[in-house]
Amino acid sequence: CFQNKCFSLEIADTAKKRAQGLMFRKELGEDQAMLFVFPRQGVYNFWMKNTIIPLDIIWIDKNKKVVFIKNNALPCKSDSCESIKPRALSKYVLEIVFDYVH
């Protein structure tokens, strides 16, 4: 649960699943999310290449504290997409449908 809202999580806990993420997905339900789980805490940049839906992206540290939020990350349709660079260490990253974290 995040901010008193529970989600059905899809877990991205392998390198392959984390690389694929939500690329090419046409929709993600309001009660659905993808949780990226990394083997160790670090700085994890994300980008929106080949992502079709806008997302809110939430970085969470090893103590399960939110350390950075990117609201309304828009899809990138070009070959050179800018990375979203959190300014903190995280172990988990949660992607949810844009417009929930406001």
Beta strands, then each sheet from edge to edge (+ up, - down):
strand 1: 8-12
strand 2: 32-42
strand 3: 55-60
strand 4: 66-73
strand 5: 90-97
sheet 1: 1+ 2+ 5- 3+ 4-
end
